[in-house]
Amino acid sequence: MKKFLSLLLAVIMMVSVILVAPINVSAATCSKTLTEAMAWLESKEGQPVGDGECVALTNAYLQYLGLRKPDGAYFAKDWATNNYDTNYLTRIAGATPQPGDILIWIDGPFNAGHVAICGNSGKYYHQNYQGRFVKALTESYTSGLTYRDGGIAPYYGVLRPHFSNNTHTTHSYDTYVYNWDAHPHYKCYQCFCGEVITNKEETTYIDSCVECQSHTCNKDIEYSYWEAHPHYLMFKCSLCDKVSTDYTQTRHISTCEECQSHNCNKDIEYSYWEAHPHYLMFKCSLCDKVSTDYTQTKHISSCNECFAESMKVLGDTDDDGKVTIKDATAIQKHVASLIVIDEEKFVCADTDKDNKITVKDATRIQKFLAALIPEL
């Protein structure tokens, strides 16, 4: 009898311990991290998943995460109502989407709804919305999804997976939240995770701010140009919207007779001749006309003739590897038409690089030999 009572007492004590002992429950997480999920999602862009339906994408997504879709969910709208595994997923009505979330729209055309997945950098991955393949769009459509036939599917919210490392590695500061009260009024942007940064490259113009009113206008926005010739460019200040004329910049108007008769400039280096010598070609910034400048050449390392020229000694007209008074005499004889310096030696004889051989080239050699100038 005593043994029985002792055994009964032991059982009662064990049961009481079980009943009063605290139970530690930790939230379950899927086998993938958010980074892995985003990499999988981005790899699907531009290709069809499954049969091309929107739910085929989200089904494959959950399967990759090692999770199951909501019970009996056939239509996209079912993801907003049907039972799901609350250990690994959380359904939030009206939520602001964050990367990894499955967005849900209900009703709409055919009363089927729609689902998509929120990615990084403000992208939302849809299928069977603008084609039966995965497409990344930058509009969240949380105000409602509009179809081509005009039907609208109301936004419900999200189904949020519990990732094993539920953090994002790259912040996306896409949302403007406020600007500094003090001048300069820098703009501040917020990441979906809540972190806010200040962008010191962007400011807001405040009408009531004395310092803003006394600022120097910029030319960030090309606004227009003068209708009359010359067609000076006009710019709008990005701070105060004031419009000003820049008298140093003009626009070429193809229908303007005065523009058509202008002298082309060489503002834009366009290209160069493929054949040696590689004369430079320029494009006029006013009319886009391309012309060749025969006074300027380009050295091309892969060109044999350019390489040979680079090995020549400036001023050495007789190819003896050094500059002597003989070279100056040869240039003088060439100028006097007593001899002809051929094309090969032309580069060496043209000591002042004006693309012609004159007595000035001989004089430069004489000054160099007399140590009156340090180099040719």
C-alpha positions in Angstrom: 0.0 0.0 0.0 2.8 2.3 0.9 4.5 1.5 -2.4 1.3 2.3 -4.3 0.9 5.7 -2.5 4.5 6.6 -3.1 4.2 5.8 -6.8 0.9 7.8 -7.0 2.6 10.8 -5.3 5.5 10.6 -7.8 3.1 10.6 -10.7 1.2 13.6 -9.3 4.4 15.6 -8.8 5.5 14.9 -12.4 2.2 16.0 -13.8 2.3 19.2 -11.7 5.8 20.0 -12.9 4.7 19.5 -16.5 1.7 21.8 -16.0 3.5 24.6 -14.3 6.8 24.5 -16.2 7.2 27.4 -18.7 7.1 26.6 -22.4 9.6 28.4 -24.6 8.2 28.7 -28.1 10.4 30.3 -30.8 9.1 31.5 -34.1 9.8 29.0 -36.9 11.7 30.1 -39.9 12.1 28.8 -43.4 15.3 27.2 -44.7 16.3 30.1 -46.9 17.5 33.6 -46.1 16.0 36.7 -47.6 19.2 37.2 -49.7 18.8 33.7 -51.2 15.1 34.4 -51.9 15.9 37.6 -53.7 18.6 35.9 -55.8 16.1 33.2 -56.8 13.4 35.8 -57.7 15.8 37.9 -59.8 16.9 34.8 -61.7 13.3 34.2 -62.9 12.9 37.6 -64.5 12.1 37.5 -68.2 11.1 33.8 -68.3 7.9 31.9 -67.6 7.5 29.9 -64.4 5.2 26.9 -64.6 2.1 27.5 -66.8 2.6 31.3 -66.8 -0.2 32.0 -64.2 0.5 34.4 -61.4 0.0 31.7 -58.8 2.5 29.5 -60.6 5.2 32.0 -59.6 4.2 32.3 -56.0 3.7 28.5 -55.7 7.3 27.9 -57.0 8.6 30.7 -54.7 7.1 29.0 -51.6 8.3 25.6 -52.8 11.9 27.1 -53.1 11.5 28.4 -49.5 10.5 24.9 -48.4 6.9 26.1 -47.5 3.4 25.1 -48.7 0.8 27.4 -50.2 -2.4 28.2 -48.4 -4.8 25.2 -48.1 -6.9 24.7 -51.2 -5.8 28.0 -52.8 -6.7 27.8 -56.5 -7.3 31.4 -57.4 -5.0 34.2 -56.4 -7.7 35.8 -54.2 -7.7 32.6 -52.1 -4.3 33.6 -50.6 -6.1 36.3 -48.7 -8.6 34.0 -47.0 -7.6 30.3 -46.9 -5.8 28.7 -44.0 -2.0 28.8 -44.1 0.9 27.6 -42.0 1.2 30.3 -39.4 4.5 28.9 -38.1 6.3 30.0 -41.2 4.1 32.7 -42.7 2.2 35.8 -41.5 -0.7 37.4 -43.4 -1.0 41.1 -42.9 -3.9 43.1 -44.4 -3.1 46.5 -45.8 0.6 46.1 -45.1 3.3 48.1 -46.8 5.2 45.5 -48.8 8.8 44.7 -48.0 11.3 42.5 -49.9 10.2 38.8 -49.8 6.5 39.5 -49.3 3.8 38.0 -51.5 1.4 40.8 -52.5 -2.3 39.8 -52.8 -5.1 41.5 -54.8 -8.7 40.2 -54.5 -11.6 40.2 -57.0 -10.9 42.1 -60.2 -11.3 40.6 -63.7 -12.8 37.1 -63.7 -13.1 37.4 -59.9 -9.7 35.6 -59.6 -7.4 38.2 -58.0 -3.7 38.4 -58.5 -0.4 37.8 -56.6 3.1 39.1 -57.0 6.4 39.1 -55.1 8.2 42.2 -53.7 11.9 42.3 -54.6 14.8 44.6 -53.8 15.2 48.2 -54.9 11.5 49.0 -55.3 10.8 46.2 -57.8 7.7 44.0 -57.8 7.8 40.7 -59.7 4.6 39.8 -61.6 3.6 37.0 -63.9 0.5 37.0 -66.2 0.0 40.7 -65.7 1.9 42.2 -68.6 2.7 38.9 -70.3 2.9 35.2 -69.3 6.4 35.5 -68.0 8.1 37.1 -64.9 8.4 40.9 -65.2 9.8 43.3 -62.7 7.7 46.5 -62.3 8.5 49.5 -60.1 4.8 50.3 -59.3 3.6 48.6 -56.1 -0.1 48.9 -57.1 -1.2 49.0 -53.5 -4.0 51.4 -54.5 -5.4 48.7 -56.8 -4.3 46.8 -59.8 -5.7 47.9 -63.1 -6.1 45.5 -66.0 -6.2 46.1 -69.7 -10.0 45.8 -69.8 -10.3 48.5 -67.2 -11.1 46.2 -64.3 -9.5 46.9 -61.0 -8.4 44.3 -58.4 -8.3 45.9 -54.9 -5.1 45.4 -52.9 -5.5 43.1 -49.8 -2.1 42.9 -48.2 0.8 40.5 -48.0 1.8 37.0 -47.0 5.2 37.4 -45.3 7.6 34.4 -45.0 9.7 34.1 -41.8 13.2 34.0 -43.2 16.1 32.4 -41.4 17.9 35.7 -41.5 15.1 38.2 -41.9 17.3 41.2 -42.8 18.2 42.8 -46.1 21.7 43.4 -47.2 21.1 46.4 -49.4 19.1 49.4 -48.3 16.8 51.0 -50.8 16.1 54.6 -49.8 13.2 55.2 -52.2 10.7 57.2 -50.1 11.1 60.9 -49.6 10.0 61.7 -46.0 11.0 65.2 -45.1 13.7 67.9 -45.5 15.8 69.8 -43.0 14.2 72.7 -41.2 17.5 74.6 -41.2 19.1 76.0 -44.4 20.3 74.2 -46.5 17.1 72.2 -46.5 18.6 68.8 -47.4 16.1 66.1 -48.4 15.8 62.9 -46.3 14.8 59.5 -47.7 13.6 56.3 -45.9 14.3 52.6 -46.6 11.5 50.2 -46.3 13.1 48.9 -43.1 12.6 52.4 -41.5 16.2 53.7 -41.7 16.4 57.3 -42.8 19.3 59.0 -44.5 20.0 62.6 -45.6 20.9 63.2 -49.2 23.2 66.2 -49.2 23.1 66.5 -52.9 19.4 67.4 -52.9 17.8 70.4 -51.3 14.3 71.9 -51.1 13.7 75.6 -51.8 11.6 77.2 -49.0 9.9 80.4 -50.0 9.9 81.8 -46.5 13.6 81.1 -46.0 15.7 84.3 -46.3 18.8 82.3 -47.3 16.9 80.4 -50.0 15.7 83.7 -51.4 19.3 85.0 -51.7 20.7 81.9 -53.3 22.6 81.8 -56.6 20.4 80.2 -59.3 21.7 77.1 -60.9 21.2 75.8 -64.5 20.1 72.2 -63.6 17.1 72.2 -65.9 17.3 73.1 -69.6 14.0 75.0 -70.1 13.8 76.5 -73.6 15.7 78.7 -76.1 15.3 82.0 -77.9 13.1 81.8 -81.0 15.1 84.5 -82.7 18.7 83.9 -83.9 21.0 83.4 -82.1 19.0 80.8 -80.2 20.4 81.3 -76.7 19.6 78.5 -74.2 17.3 79.2 -71.3 17.6 77.3 -68.0 15.3 76.9 -65.0 16.8 76.9 -61.5 15.9 73.6 -59.7 15.7 75.5 -56.4 13.3 78.4 -57.2 12.1 77.7 -60.8 13.5 81.1 -61.9 14.3 81.1 -65.7 17.4 82.7 -67.0 19.2 83.0 -70.3 22.8 81.6 -70.8 24.4 83.9 -73.4 27.4 81.5 -73.8 25.2 78.6 -75.1 23.1 78.5 -78.3 21.0 75.9 -80.1 21.2 75.1 -83.8 17.8 75.1 -85.4 17.7 73.3 -88.8 14.9 75.5 -90.1 16.8 78.8 -89.3 18.6 80.2 -92.3 21.2 82.0 -90.1 21.9 78.7 -88.3 22.5 76.9 -91.6 25.1 79.5 -92.7 27.1 79.3 -89.5 30.8 78.4 -89.2 31.1 74.9 -87.8 33.1 74.5 -84.6 35.2 71.6 -83.4 33.6 71.2 -79.9 33.2 67.4 -80.1 36.0 65.0 -81.0 34.2 62.5 -83.2 36.7 60.0 -84.6 39.9 59.7 -86.6 41.0 58.2 -89.9 41.6 54.5 -89.9 44.4 54.8 -92.4 47.7 56.5 -91.6 48.1 59.4 -91.0 45.2 59.3 -88.5 43.8 62.7 -88.9 41.3 63.8 -86.2 37.6 64.2 -87.1 35.3 66.6 -85.2 31.6 67.1 -85.0 30.0 70.5 -84.8 28.0 70.9 -81.6 25.5 73.1 -83.5 24.6 71.1 -86.5 26.3 67.7 -86.0 28.3 68.1 -89.2 31.5 66.0 -89.2 34.8 67.4 -90.6 38.5 66.4 -90.7 41.2 68.6 -89.2 44.3 68.0 -91.3 46.5 69.8 -88.7 45.9 67.2 -85.9 46.7 63.5 -85.9 46.3 60.7 -83.5 49.0 58.2 -82.5 47.7 54.6 -82.7 49.9 52.1 -80.9 48.9 49.2 -83.2 49.8 51.2 -86.4 53.3 50.2 -87.7 53.8 53.6 -89.3 52.9 55.4 -86.1 55.4 53.2 -84.3 58.1 53.9 -86.8 57.4 57.7 -86.5 57.7 57.5 -82.7 61.2 56.0 -83.1 62.4 58.9 -85.2 64.4 61.8 -83.7 62.9 65.2 -84.2 65.3 67.3 -86.3 67.2 64.3 -87.6 66.6 64.7 -91.4 69.5 62.5 -92.5 68.6 59.5 -90.3 72.0 59.3 -88.6 70.3 59.2 -85.2 71.4 62.6 -84.0 70.7 66.3 -84.6 73.6 68.2 -86.2 74.1 71.4 -88.3 73.8 69.1 -91.4 70.1 68.7 -90.6 69.5 72.5 -90.5 71.4 72.9 -93.8 69.2 70.2 -95.4 66.1 72.0 -94.4 67.5 75.3 -95.8 68.3 73.5 -99.1 64.7 72.1 -99.2 63.2 75.6 -98.6 65.5 76.9 -101.5 64.3 74.0 -103.7 67.8 72.7 -104.0 66.8 69.3 -102.6 63.5 67.6 -101.7 63.0 66.2 -98.2 60.7 63.1 -98.8 57.6 62.2 -96.9 59.4 59.8 -94.5 61.8 62.6 -93.3 59.1 65.2 -93.2 58.0 64.5 -89.6 61.6 64.9 -88.4 62.2 68.1 -90.4 59.0 69.8 -89.2 60.5 70.8 -85.8 57.7 73.3 -84.9 55.0 70.8 -85.9 53.0 73.2 -88.1 52.7 70.5 -90.8 55.1 72.3 -93.2 58.8 72.7 -93.6 60.1 76.4 -93.4 63.2 78.2 -92.5 61.8 78.4 -88.9 62.5 74.7 -88.6 66.2 75.2 -89.5 66.4 78.1 -87.1 65.0 75.9 -84.3 67.7 73.3 -84.9 70.4 76.0 -84.8 69.1 77.4 -81.6 69.0 73.9 -80.1 72.6 73.2 -81.1 73.6 76.6 -79.6 71.8 75.7 -76.4 69.5 78.6 -76.7 66.4 76.4 -76.3 66.4 73.2 -74.1 64.7 71.0 -76.7 63.2 70.9 -80.1 
